[in-house]
Every structure is written in structure tokens, then in C-alpha cells.
Amino acid sequence: MKKQNETNKNKNTNIFSSLRVKKETKDNALKILEIINKKDFGRKVSIDDLVTKALENVTKEDIELLQRSSLRNKDRQAIVYQLYCKKVKKVSEDEFIGITMSSGFFSFLNENKVELESIGV
């Protein structure tokens, strides 16, 4: 009997997990959940049901947008540096900083504008 209770206890503890979100995000989710649950029949919809449905609707474009929006200026600089080394010539990072201050660098950016925009720079 003791073994069975321990098994049930372990099953229940592995079902749920906490997730940290901003207070505003939590409040918005709870407002939507309140609207969803204003009904006469049926069980209450849980926050897990709402989040699961929302995550099912995340598209590849949404993921790419979030990835691009997470880039810092330093990340963008590193991306441009790698592209420069690949397309023009291998230079040190210090030399590259000097190149970015030259007028020729802007022509490099214009020539590779489409490729840079596609990766979020």
C-alpha cells in the first residue's frame, strides 16, 4: 500500500511546472481566460488550455521575428563582420572596426543589403 501511494505522489508532482512571465502578461492572460469562462455550460477552461492553444498558433514567421528582435547591436556587428570576412577578406576585429568607419564600407552594406535584411541586420 505504501508503494502505491509513493507512485501516485510521484506522478502528480511531475505534471505541473511554474513559468515566470511579466505581471502584465499574466494579467492579460487572466483577462482573456475570464472572457472565455463567461459561459453557461461546460467546464472551466484552464490557463494551461489557453497557453497550449496559443502556442499551437505560433508560426515560423513569428519565431523568426522574435529571433530578429532579440539581436543586440553587438550581435548585428558580429553578423556583419562574419559576412565581410566571408565575402571580402579575412580581417581582425580591430581592422574591421576601422573598415566600418570608411566610406567603402557603406557600399559593402548596400551590395549585401538583401542578405543582411533577411537575417535581421
N, C-alpha and C positions, 0 to 999 in steps of 0.2 A: 504493500500500500504506500509506503514511504517513497519507493522508487517511482511510482506512478505520479505522485504529487510533484516530485522534483522534475520529471519530464514535462508535465503541464506548465510548471513555473518557467522552465527554460524556453518553451515555445512562446509564451506570452511576452517575455522580455525582448525577444528578437523581432517582434512585429513593428514596433514604433521607434522612431528616431527624431531628435529635435533638429531644427533647421533655423539658423539665425537670419533674419531679414530685418530691414529697417521698420521702425514703428509705423511709418506712413504706408508701407507696403502691406503690413499686417492689417492695418485699419481698412485699406481699400479692399482687401480680400474678404474681410469680415462683413463689409457693407454689401458686397456682391452676394455673399453667402446668405445674408439676411433677406435680400430680394428673392433669391432662389427659393428659400424656405417659406416665403409667404404664399402658402397654398393650402387647400382644404384637405387634400388626401395625400397619402404616400408617406414614406419615412423621411426623416430629415436628411438632407444632403450634407455630407461631411466636408470639412476643409480638404481632406485627402482626395475626395471625389473631384472637387473643383480644381485643385492643383494638377491632378492626373489628366483631366480633360484639357487644361491649358497647355500642359507640356506636350500632349499629343499633337497640338496645332502649331508647334514651333517648326518653322520651315528652314530649309538650308540657307535661304537668304537672310532670315533672322539671325542665324548663327554667324554668318559672315559679317553682318552688320555689327553684332556685338563684339566679334573679334577685332574688327577695324576700329571700333570706338574705344577699345581698351589700349590702343597703341599710344605710347608717350612720345614726345618729340625725340628723345634719345633712341627709342626703338625705330622711329622713322629714319633717323640719321644712319643707324646701323644697316637698315634695309638698303638705303641709297648707296652706302659705302660698299656693300656686297655686290650690288648691281654694277657699280662703277668698276670694281676690281674684275668682275666677270666680263664686262663689255669693252672696257678701255685698256686698263693695265693694272697690275697688282701694285698697290702703293701702301705705305704705312698709314695708320690712322692719323698721325700728325700731318703727314703730307696731304692727306685727304682734306683735312680741315683747311689747310692753305688753299687747296683747289676750290673748295666751296666759296671762297671769297674772291675768286677770279671771275671775270666776265664769261669765260669759256664754259664755266660750269652750268650757266643758265641754258646754253644751247644743248648740253647733255640732258638736262632735265626736260627740255622741250622735245627732244628726239625720243625720249623714253616715257613721255607723259602717259600714254595709254597703259603701258605695263605697270607704271608706278601707281596709277589710279586704281587699277584692278586689284592691287594688293593693299590698298588703303593709305597710300602715302600722298 
